[in-house]
Amino acid sequence: MKSARLSLRIHERSDELVRRAAEQAQVPVGRFVEAAAVHAAERVLADRAQFVLADDDWDAFTRMLDRPVRDLPDLERADAAWEQHFGGAG
């Protein structure tokens, strides 16, 4: 796997804390910081890809998804214009 360089500035107290934690985990500081950053990034992105609903809200949501499809002529015209202009599906 190709590696990339990430440069950042942190407060001295944060640096000391990270270095101490990496030492306790017995991993290099760079690997410790990478793992923590990747974990945080996955959580942030998961929050945008997944959502949690209460049972009643989930039932209402799935009922909406199960409704028959409606014709949307304005959307169909916009899609046709997109395809004509850009030469592909929108």
Order of alpha helices (4+ residues) and beta strands (2+ residues): alpha-alpha-alpha-alpha
